[in-house]
Amino acid sequence: MIACGDQEPRADVDEQSTNAVSSTDESATVSDSSQTDQETVRDDAVGSASTGDLIAEFDLEVVASYPHDVEAFTQGLELDDDGFLLESTGLIGESDLRRVNLETGEIEQIVSTPLDYFAEGITKVGDEIVQITWQNNTAFYWDAATYELNRQVNYDGEGWGICFDGRRLVMTDGSSDLIFRDPVTFDEVGRMPVTSQGVTVDALNEVECVRGTVWANRWTSDQIVGIDPTTGQVVATVDASSIRYSSDDGDEVLNGIAWDETTDTFLLTGKRWPTIYRVAFIPAGEG
């Protein structure tokens, strides 16, 4: 499983990054009346670029569930090549990067971020894991095998979610923008405002890049949106309220999206949730 998208990260990504900035992903078109197209979206578990004002609507079908550390303040989630979860957790003094056995929930490998950093989303690029921070203006590049810190870079603004589309990093900062960055230098190379039928869509948080679509959960909501990064248009919405979890603390919101290309399913969890859910996106009303 690659970090996100349908292309393997390339060893020459630093040489290609400049050209990649101007590249756009090819996306399938979702017909506004074809049931066949809707089934294709269901089978792929992704929504691709749409034409016109059509927005595909999905519910969740829970395929399986796995234990999750209830102390993990989940900020980022991704599935590694060998089927282990990469997870970033937040909070000042508690942030870390961990490798987790999906089936058992056991932590196989872990490294703490500096105590005064609030970690956020992660994504894998080649043999490195990129971890961003909330208000520390810092991105860490960790060795994916040893979890040793290779380097760190500074950036302006907040960091919330991040994914890699095979050519460039796609980042969120809690606003309505998708921010595109060079995977090697972390320099900003562009940004795109996200809208739904002309209305701004804000509070974009954890993201996963899948076959030309950026899936993002919206902070404090049960909604996941599928975004065409070439236009900024929302092409799909997912109602995740069926797996909502809450406790007396009140901050256990949905936050964690990982794509499993081997099964065409997503893994979803939230902050301090006891469960990770394997789900399929199915057309609304068919569950």
Contacts in CASP RR format, 6 or more apart in sequence:
PFRMAT RR
TARGET T0000
AUTHOR 0000-0000-0000
METHOD contacts of the structure
MODEL  1
MIACGDQEPRADVDEQSTNAVSSTDESATVSDSSQTDQETVRDDAVGSAS
TGDLIAEFDLEVVASYPHDVEAFTQGLELDDDGFLLESTGLIGESDLRRV
NLETGEIEQIVSTPLDYFAEGITKVGDEIVQITWQNNTAFYWDAATYELN
RQVNYDGEGWGICFDGRRLVMTDGSSDLIFRDPVTFDEVGRMPVTSQGVT
VDALNEVECVRGTVWANRWTSDQIVGIDPTTGQVVATVDASSIRYSSDDG
DEVLNGIAWDETTDTFLLTGKRWPTIYRVAFIPAGEG
1 79 0 8 1.000
1 80 0 8 1.000
1 81 0 8 1.000
1 83 0 8 1.000
1 259 0 8 1.000
1 260 0 8 1.000
1 261 0 8 1.000
1 262 0 8 1.000
2 8 0 8 1.000
2 9 0 8 1.000
2 81 0 8 1.000
2 124 0 8 1.000
2 164 0 8 1.000
2 166 0 8 1.000
2 261 0 8 1.000
3 9 0 8 1.000
3 78 0 8 1.000
3 123 0 8 1.000
3 124 0 8 1.000
3 125 0 8 1.000
3 126 0 8 1.000
3 163 0 8 1.000
3 164 0 8 1.000
3 166 0 8 1.000
3 209 0 8 1.000
4 78 0 8 1.000
4 123 0 8 1.000
4 163 0 8 1.000
4 164 0 8 1.000
4 165 0 8 1.000
4 166 0 8 1.000
4 208 0 8 1.000
4 209 0 8 1.000
4 210 0 8 1.000
4 259 0 8 1.000
5 164 0 8 1.000
5 165 0 8 1.000
5 166 0 8 1.000
5 209 0 8 1.000
5 210 0 8 1.000
5 211 0 8 1.000
5 212 0 8 1.000
5 259 0 8 1.000
5 261 0 8 1.000
6 210 0 8 1.000
6 211 0 8 1.000
6 212 0 8 1.000
6 261 0 8 1.000
7 165 0 8 1.000
7 166 0 8 1.000
7 167 0 8 1.000
8 166 0 8 1.000
9 124 0 8 1.000
9 125 0 8 1.000
9 126 0 8 1.000
9 164 0 8 1.000
9 166 0 8 1.000
10 16 0 8 1.000
10 166 0 8 1.000
11 126 0 8 1.000
13 125 0 8 1.000
13 126 0 8 1.000
13 166 0 8 1.000
13 167 0 8 1.000
13 183 0 8 1.000
13 184 0 8 1.000
14 183 0 8 1.000
14 184 0 8 1.000
16 167 0 8 1.000
17 167 0 8 1.000
17 168 0 8 1.000
17 182 0 8 1.000
17 183 0 8 1.000
17 184 0 8 1.000
17 185 0 8 1.000
18 182 0 8 1.000
20 166 0 8 1.000
20 167 0 8 1.000
20 168 0 8 1.000
21 168 0 8 1.000
21 180 0 8 1.000
21 182 0 8 1.000
21 189 0 8 1.000
21 190 0 8 1.000
23 167 0 8 1.000
24 229 0 8 1.000
24 230 0 8 1.000
25 165 0 8 1.000
25 211 0 8 1.000
25 212 0 8 1.000
25 229 0 8 1.000
25 230 0 8 1.000
26 212 0 8 1.000
27 48 0 8 1.000
27 49 0 8 1.000
27 211 0 8 1.000
27 212 0 8 1.000
27 213 0 8 1.000
27 228 0 8 1.000
27 230 0 8 1.000
28 40 0 8 1.000
28 47 0 8 1.000
28 48 0 8 1.000
28 49 0 8 1.000
29 37 0 8 1.000
29 48 0 8 1.000
29 49 0 8 1.000
29 50 0 8 1.000
29 51 0 8 1.000
30 37 0 8 1.000
30 38 0 8 1.000
30 41 0 8 1.000
30 47 0 8 1.000
30 48 0 8 1.000
30 49 0 8 1.000
30 50 0 8 1.000
30 51 0 8 1.000
30 54 0 8 1.000
30 56 0 8 1.000
30 235 0 8 1.000
31 37 0 8 1.000
31 54 0 8 1.000
32 51 0 8 1.000
32 52 0 8 1.000
32 54 0 8 1.000
38 56 0 8 1.000
38 283 0 8 1.000
41 47 0 8 1.000
41 48 0 8 1.000
41 56 0 8 1.000
41 236 0 8 1.000
41 281 0 8 1.000
41 283 0 8 1.000
42 280 0 8 1.000
42 281 0 8 1.000
42 282 0 8 1.000
42 283 0 8 1.000
43 264 0 8 1.000
44 211 0 8 1.000
44 264 0 8 1.000
45 210 0 8 1.000
45 259 0 8 1.000
45 264 0 8 1.000
45 265 0 8 1.000
45 266 0 8 1.000
45 280 0 8 1.000
45 281 0 8 1.000
46 210 0 8 1.000
46 211 0 8 1.000
46 212 0 8 1.000
46 213 0 8 1.000
46 215 0 8 1.000
46 281 0 8 1.000
47 56 0 8 1.000
47 213 0 8 1.000
47 226 0 8 1.000
47 235 0 8 1.000
47 236 0 8 1.000
47 281 0 8 1.000
48 211 0 8 1.000
48 212 0 8 1.000
48 213 0 8 1.000
48 228 0 8 1.000
48 235 0 8 1.000
49 212 0 8 1.000
49 213 0 8 1.000
49 228 0 8 1.000
49 230 0 8 1.000
49 231 0 8 1.000
49 233 0 8 1.000
49 235 0 8 1.000
50 56 0 8 1.000
50 228 0 8 1.000
50 233 0 8 1.000
50 235 0 8 1.000
50 236 0 8 1.000
53 197 0 8 1.000
54 235 0 8 1.000
55 196 0 8 1.000
55 197 0 8 1.000
55 234 0 8 1.000
55 235 0 8 1.000
55 236 0 8 1.000
55 237 0 8 1.000
56 235 0 8 1.000
56 236 0 8 1.000
56 237 0 8 1.000
56 283 0 8 1.000
57 236 0 8 1.000
57 237 0 8 1.000
57 239 0 8 1.000
57 283 0 8 1.000
57 284 0 8 1.000
58 236 0 8 1.000
58 237 0 8 1.000
58 238 0 8 1.000
58 239 0 8 1.000
58 281 0 8 1.000
58 282 0 8 1.000
58 283 0 8 1.000
58 284 0 8 1.000
59 238 0 8 1.000
59 239 0 8 1.000
59 242 0 8 1.000
59 281 0 8 1.000
59 282 0 8 1.000
59 283 0 8 1.000
59 284 0 8 1.000
59 285 0 8 1.000
59 286 0 8 1.000
59 287 0 8 1.000
60 238 0 8 1.000
60 239 0 8 1.000
60 240 0 8 1.000
60 242 0 8 1.000
60 243 0 8 1.000
60 268 0 8 1.000
60 277 0 8 1.000
60 279 0 8 1.000
60 280 0 8 1.000
60 281 0 8 1.000
60 282 0 8 1.000
61 279 0 8 1.000
61 280 0 8 1.000
61 281 0 8 1.000
61 282 0 8 1.000
61 287 0 8 1.000
62 242 0 8 1.000
62 243 0 8 1.000
62 277 0 8 1.000
62 278 0 8 1.000
62 279 0 8 1.000
63 263 0 8 1.000
63 265 0 8 1.000
63 278 0 8 1.000
63 279 0 8 1.000
63 280 0 8 1.000
64 277 0 8 1.000
64 278 0 8 1.000
65 275 0 8 1.000
65 276 0 8 1.000
65 277 0 8 1.000
65 278 0 8 1.000
66 102 0 8 1.000
66 103 0 8 1.000
66 105 0 8 1.000
66 275 0 8 1.000
66 276 0 8 1.000
66 277 0 8 1.000
66 278 0 8 1.000
67 104 0 8 1.000
67 105 0 8 1.000
67 274 0 8 1.000
67 275 0 8 1.000
67 276 0 8 1.000
68 74 0 8 1.000
68 105 0 8 1.000
68 269 0 8 1.000
68 270 0 8 1.000
68 273 0 8 1.000
68 274 0 8 1.000
68 275 0 8 1.000
68 276 0 8 1.000
69 100 0 8 1.000
69 105 0 8 1.000
69 107 0 8 1.000
70 272 0 8 1.000
70 273 0 8 1.000
70 274 0 8 1.000
71 272 0 8 1.000
72 87 0 8 1.000
72 89 0 8 1.000
72 98 0 8 1.000
72 271 0 8 1.000
72 272 0 8 1.000
73 89 0 8 1.000
73 90 0 8 1.000
73 91 0 8 1.000
73 94 0 8 1.000
73 271 0 8 1.000
73 272 0 8 1.000
74 87 0 8 1.000
74 88 0 8 1.000
74 89 0 8 1.000
74 255 0 8 1.000
74 256 0 8 1.000
74 269 0 8 1.000
74 270 0 8 1.000
74 271 0 8 1.000
74 272 0 8 1.000
74 273 0 8 1.000
75 88 0 8 1.000
75 89 0 8 1.000
75 90 0 8 1.000
75 95 0 8 1.000
75 119 0 8 1.000
75 120 0 8 1.000
75 121 0 8 1.000
75 122 0 8 1.000
75 161 0 8 1.000
75 206 0 8 1.000
75 255 0 8 1.000
75 256 0 8 1.000
75 271 0 8 1.000
76 87 0 8 1.000
76 88 0 8 1.000
76 120 0 8 1.000
76 121 0 8 1.000
76 122 0 8 1.000
76 161 0 8 1.000
76 206 0 8 1.000
76 255 0 8 1.000
76 256 0 8 1.000
76 257 0 8 1.000
77 85 0 8 1.000
77 86 0 8 1.000
77 87 0 8 1.000
77 88 0 8 1.000
77 122 0 8 1.000
77 206 0 8 1.000
77 256 0 8 1.000
77 257 0 8 1.000
77 258 0 8 1.000
77 267 0 8 1.000
77 269 0 8 1.000
78 85 0 8 1.000
78 86 0 8 1.000
78 87 0 8 1.000
78 122 0 8 1.000
78 123 0 8 1.000
78 124 0 8 1.000
78 163 0 8 1.000
78 208 0 8 1.000
78 258 0 8 1.000
79 85 0 8 1.000
79 86 0 8 1.000
79 102 0 8 1.000
79 258 0 8 1.000
79 259 0 8 1.000
79 260 0 8 1.000
79 267 0 8 1.000
80 86 0 8 1.000
80 99 0 8 1.000
80 124 0 8 1.000
80 144 0 8 1.000
83 102 0 8 1.000
83 260 0 8 1.000
84 99 0 8 1.000
84 100 0 8 1.000
84 101 0 8 1.000
84 102 0 8 1.000
84 108 0 8 1.000
85 99 0 8 1.000
85 100 0 8 1.000
85 101 0 8 1.000
85 102 0 8 1.000
85 258 0 8 1.000
85 267 0 8 1.000
85 276 0 8 1.000
86 97 0 8 1.000
86 98 0 8 1.000
86 99 0 8 1.000
86 100 0 8 1.000
86 122 0 8 1.000
86 124 0 8 1.000
86 129 0 8 1.000
87 97 0 8 1.000
87 98 0 8 1.000
87 99 0 8 1.000
87 100 0 8 1.000
87 122 0 8 1.000
88 95 0 8 1.000
88 96 0 8 1.000
88 97 0 8 1.000
88 98 0 8 1.000
88 119 0 8 1.000
88 120 0 8 1.000
88 121 0 8 1.000
88 122 0 8 1.000
88 131 0 8 1.000
89 95 0 8 1.000
89 96 0 8 1.000
89 98 0 8 1.000
89 119 0 8 1.000
90 96 0 8 1.000
90 118 0 8 1.000
90 119 0 8 1.000
90 120 0 8 1.000
90 134 0 8 1.000
91 118 0 8 1.000
92 115 0 8 1.000
92 116 0 8 1.000
92 117 0 8 1.000
92 118 0 8 1.000
93 112 0 8 1.000
93 115 0 8 1.000
93 116 0 8 1.000
93 117 0 8 1.000
95 112 0 8 1.000
95 113 0 8 1.000
95 117 0 8 1.000
95 118 0 8 1.000
95 119 0 8 1.000
95 133 0 8 1.000
96 110 0 8 1.000
96 111 0 8 1.000
96 112 0 8 1.000
96 113 0 8 1.000
96 119 0 8 1.000
97 110 0 8 1.000
97 111 0 8 1.000
97 113 0 8 1.000
97 119 0 8 1.000
97 122 0 8 1.000
97 129 0 8 1.000
97 131 0 8 1.000
97 140 0 8 1.000
97 142 0 8 1.000
97 147 0 8 1.000
98 107 0 8 1.000
98 108 0 8 1.000
98 109 0 8 1.000
98 110 0 8 1.000
98 111 0 8 1.000
99 107 0 8 1.000
99 108 0 8 1.000
99 109 0 8 1.000
99 110 0 8 1.000
99 147 0 8 1.000
100 106 0 8 1.000
100 107 0 8 1.000
100 108 0 8 1.000
101 107 0 8 1.000
101 108 0 8 1.000
102 267 0 8 1.000
102 276 0 8 1.000
109 147 0 8 1.000
110 147 0 8 1.000
111 142 0 8 1.000
111 147 0 8 1.000
111 148 0 8 1.000
111 149 0 8 1.000
113 119 0 8 1.000
113 131 0 8 1.000
113 133 0 8 1.000
113 140 0 8 1.000
116 136 0 8 1.000
117 133 0 8 1.000
117 136 0 8 1.000
117 138 0 8 1.000
118 133 0 8 1.000
118 134 0 8 1.000
118 135 0 8 1.000
118 136 0 8 1.000
119 131 0 8 1.000
119 132 0 8 1.000
119 133 0 8 1.000
119 134 0 8 1.000
120 131 0 8 1.000
120 132 0 8 1.000
120 133 0 8 1.000
120 134 0 8 1.000
120 159 0 8 1.000
120 160 0 8 1.000
120 161 0 8 1.000
120 162 0 8 1.000
121 131 0 8 1.000
121 132 0 8 1.000
121 159 0 8 1.000
121 160 0 8 1.000
121 161 0 8 1.000
121 162 0 8 1.000
121 206 0 8 1.000
122 129 0 8 1.000
122 130 0 8 1.000
122 131 0 8 1.000
122 132 0 8 1.000
122 162 0 8 1.000
123 129 0 8 1.000
123 130 0 8 1.000
123 162 0 8 1.000
123 163 0 8 1.000
123 164 0 8 1.000
123 169 0 8 1.000
123 209 0 8 1.000
124 130 0 8 1.000
124 144 0 8 1.000
124 164 0 8 1.000
125 164 0 8 1.000
125 169 0 8 1.000
125 183 0 8 1.000
126 144 0 8 1.000
127 143 0 8 1.000
127 144 0 8 1.000
127 145 0 8 1.000
128 141 0 8 1.000
128 142 0 8 1.000
128 143 0 8 1.000
128 144 0 8 1.000
128 150 0 8 1.000
129 141 0 8 1.000
129 142 0 8 1.000
129 143 0 8 1.000
129 144 0 8 1.000
130 139 0 8 1.000
130 140 0 8 1.000
130 141 0 8 1.000
130 142 0 8 1.000
130 162 0 8 1.000
130 164 0 8 1.000
130 169 0 8 1.000
130 183 0 8 1.000
130 186 0 8 1.000
131 139 0 8 1.000
131 140 0 8 1.000
131 142 0 8 1.000
132 138 0 8 1.000
132 139 0 8 1.000
132 140 0 8 1.000
132 155 0 8 1.000
132 159 0 8 1.000
132 160 0 8 1.000
132 161 0 8 1.000
132 162 0 8 1.000
132 171 0 8 1.000
133 139 0 8 1.000
133 140 0 8 1.000
133 159 0 8 1.000
134 158 0 8 1.000
134 159 0 8 1.000
134 160 0 8 1.000
135 157 0 8 1.000
135 158 0 8 1.000
135 159 0 8 1.000
137 154 0 8 1.000
137 155 0 8 1.000
137 156 0 8 1.000
137 157 0 8 1.000
138 152 0 8 1.000
138 153 0 8 1.000
138 154 0 8 1.000
138 155 0 8 1.000
139 152 0 8 1.000
139 153 0 8 1.000
139 154 0 8 1.000
139 155 0 8 1.000
139 186 0 8 1.000
140 149 0 8 1.000
140 152 0 8 1.000
141 149 0 8 1.000
141 150 0 8 1.000
141 151 0 8 1.000
141 152 0 8 1.000
141 153 0 8 1.000
142 148 0 8 1.000
142 149 0 8 1.000
142 150 0 8 1.000
143 149 0 8 1.000
143 150 0 8 1.000
153 185 0 8 1.000
153 186 0 8 1.000
155 181 0 8 1.000
155 186 0 8 1.000
155 188 0 8 1.000
156 188 0 8 1.000
157 173 0 8 1.000
158 173 0 8 1.000
158 174 0 8 1.000
159 171 0 8 1.000
159 172 0 8 1.000
159 173 0 8 1.000
159 174 0 8 1.000
160 171 0 8 1.000
160 172 0 8 1.000
160 173 0 8 1.000
160 174 0 8 1.000
160 204 0 8 1.000
160 205 0 8 1.000
160 206 0 8 1.000
160 219 0 8 1.000
161 171 0 8 1.000
161 172 0 8 1.000
161 205 0 8 1.000
161 206 0 8 1.000
161 207 0 8 1.000
162 169 0 8 1.000
162 170 0 8 1.000
162 171 0 8 1.000
162 172 0 8 1.000
162 207 0 8 1.000
163 169 0 8 1.000
163 170 0 8 1.000
163 207 0 8 1.000
163 208 0 8 1.000
163 209 0 8 1.000
163 214 0 8 1.000
164 170 0 8 1.000
164 183 0 8 1.000
164 209 0 8 1.000
165 209 0 8 1.000
165 212 0 8 1.000
165 214 0 8 1.000
165 229 0 8 1.000
166 183 0 8 1.000
166 209 0 8 1.000
167 183 0 8 1.000
168 180 0 8 1.000
168 181 0 8 1.000
168 182 0 8 1.000
168 183 0 8 1.000
168 189 0 8 1.000
169 180 0 8 1.000
169 181 0 8 1.000
169 182 0 8 1.000
169 183 0 8 1.000
169 186 0 8 1.000
170 178 0 8 1.000
170 179 0 8 1.000
170 180 0 8 1.000
170 181 0 8 1.000
170 207 0 8 1.000
170 209 0 8 1.000
170 214 0 8 1.000
170 229 0 8 1.000
171 178 0 8 1.000
171 179 0 8 1.000
171 180 0 8 1.000
171 181 0 8 1.000
171 207 0 8 1.000
172 178 0 8 1.000
172 179 0 8 1.000
172 204 0 8 1.000
172 205 0 8 1.000
172 206 0 8 1.000
172 207 0 8 1.000
172 216 0 8 1.000
173 179 0 8 1.000
174 202 0 8 1.000
174 203 0 8 1.000
174 204 0 8 1.000
174 205 0 8 1.000
174 219 0 8 1.000
175 202 0 8 1.000
175 204 0 8 1.000
176 193 0 8 1.000
176 194 0 8 1.000
176 195 0 8 1.000
176 200 0 8 1.000
176 201 0 8 1.000
176 202 0 8 1.000
176 204 0 8 1.000
177 191 0 8 1.000
177 192 0 8 1.000
177 193 0 8 1.000
177 194 0 8 1.000
177 204 0 8 1.000
178 191 0 8 1.000
178 192 0 8 1.000
178 194 0 8 1.000
178 204 0 8 1.000
178 214 0 8 1.000
178 227 0 8 1.000
178 229 0 8 1.000
178 232 0 8 1.000
179 188 0 8 1.000
179 190 0 8 1.000
179 191 0 8 1.000
180 188 0 8 1.000
180 189 0 8 1.000
180 190 0 8 1.000
180 191 0 8 1.000
180 192 0 8 1.000
180 229 0 8 1.000
181 187 0 8 1.000
181 188 0 8 1.000
181 189 0 8 1.000
182 189 0 8 1.000
192 229 0 8 1.000
192 231 0 8 1.000
192 232 0 8 1.000
193 200 0 8 1.000
193 232 0 8 1.000
194 200 0 8 1.000
194 201 0 8 1.000
194 204 0 8 1.000
194 216 0 8 1.000
194 225 0 8 1.000
194 227 0 8 1.000
194 232 0 8 1.000
194 233 0 8 1.000
194 234 0 8 1.000
195 201 0 8 1.000
195 232 0 8 1.000
195 233 0 8 1.000
195 234 0 8 1.000
196 225 0 8 1.000
196 233 0 8 1.000
196 234 0 8 1.000
196 237 0 8 1.000
197 234 0 8 1.000
201 218 0 8 1.000
201 225 0 8 1.000
201 234 0 8 1.000
202 218 0 8 1.000
203 218 0 8 1.000
203 219 0 8 1.000
203 220 0 8 1.000
203 221 0 8 1.000
204 216 0 8 1.000
204 218 0 8 1.000
204 219 0 8 1.000
204 225 0 8 1.000
205 216 0 8 1.000
205 217 0 8 1.000
205 218 0 8 1.000
205 219 0 8 1.000
205 255 0 8 1.000
206 216 0 8 1.000
206 217 0 8 1.000
206 255 0 8 1.000
206 256 0 8 1.000
206 257 0 8 1.000
207 214 0 8 1.000
207 215 0 8 1.000
207 216 0 8 1.000
207 257 0 8 1.000
208 214 0 8 1.000
208 215 0 8 1.000
208 257 0 8 1.000
208 258 0 8 1.000
208 259 0 8 1.000
208 266 0 8 1.000
209 215 0 8 1.000
210 259 0 8 1.000
212 228 0 8 1.000
212 229 0 8 1.000
213 226 0 8 1.000
213 227 0 8 1.000
213 228 0 8 1.000
213 229 0 8 1.000
213 235 0 8 1.000
213 236 0 8 1.000
214 226 0 8 1.000
214 227 0 8 1.000
214 229 0 8 1.000
215 224 0 8 1.000
215 225 0 8 1.000
215 226 0 8 1.000
215 227 0 8 1.000
215 238 0 8 1.000
215 257 0 8 1.000
215 259 0 8 1.000
215 266 0 8 1.000
216 224 0 8 1.000
216 225 0 8 1.000
216 226 0 8 1.000
216 227 0 8 1.000
216 257 0 8 1.000
217 223 0 8 1.000
217 224 0 8 1.000
217 240 0 8 1.000
217 254 0 8 1.000
217 255 0 8 1.000
217 256 0 8 1.000
217 257 0 8 1.000
218 224 0 8 1.000
218 225 0 8 1.000
219 253 0 8 1.000
220 253 0 8 1.000
221 253 0 8 1.000
221 254 0 8 1.000
222 239 0 8 1.000
222 240 0 8 1.000
222 241 0 8 1.000
222 244 0 8 1.000
222 254 0 8 1.000
223 237 0 8 1.000
223 238 0 8 1.000
223 239 0 8 1.000
223 240 0 8 1.000
224 237 0 8 1.000
224 238 0 8 1.000
224 240 0 8 1.000
224 254 0 8 1.000
224 257 0 8 1.000
225 234 0 8 1.000
225 236 0 8 1.000
225 237 0 8 1.000
225 238 0 8 1.000
226 234 0 8 1.000
226 235 0 8 1.000
226 236 0 8 1.000
226 237 0 8 1.000
226 238 0 8 1.000
227 233 0 8 1.000
227 234 0 8 1.000
227 235 0 8 1.000
228 235 0 8 1.000
236 281 0 8 1.000
238 281 0 8 1.000
239 284 0 8 1.000
240 254 0 8 1.000
240 268 0 8 1.000
243 254 0 8 1.000
243 268 0 8 1.000
243 275 0 8 1.000
243 277 0 8 1.000
243 279 0 8 1.000
244 254 0 8 1.000
245 252 0 8 1.000
245 270 0 8 1.000
245 273 0 8 1.000
245 274 0 8 1.000
245 275 0 8 1.000
246 252 0 8 1.000
247 272 0 8 1.000
249 272 0 8 1.000
251 271 0 8 1.000
251 272 0 8 1.000
252 270 0 8 1.000
252 271 0 8 1.000
252 272 0 8 1.000
252 273 0 8 1.000
253 270 0 8 1.000
253 271 0 8 1.000
254 268 0 8 1.000
254 269 0 8 1.000
254 270 0 8 1.000
255 269 0 8 1.000
255 270 0 8 1.000
255 271 0 8 1.000
256 267 0 8 1.000
256 268 0 8 1.000
256 269 0 8 1.000
256 270 0 8 1.000
257 266 0 8 1.000
257 267 0 8 1.000
257 268 0 8 1.000
258 266 0 8 1.000
258 267 0 8 1.000
258 268 0 8 1.000
259 266 0 8 1.000
259 267 0 8 1.000
260 266 0 8 1.000
260 267 0 8 1.000
260 278 0 8 1.000
263 278 0 8 1.000
264 280 0 8 1.000
265 278 0 8 1.000
265 279 0 8 1.000
265 280 0 8 1.000
266 278 0 8 1.000
266 279 0 8 1.000
266 280 0 8 1.000
266 281 0 8 1.000
267 276 0 8 1.000
267 277 0 8 1.000
267 278 0 8 1.000
267 279 0 8 1.000
268 276 0 8 1.000
268 277 0 8 1.000
268 279 0 8 1.000
269 275 0 8 1.000
269 276 0 8 1.000
269 277 0 8 1.000
END
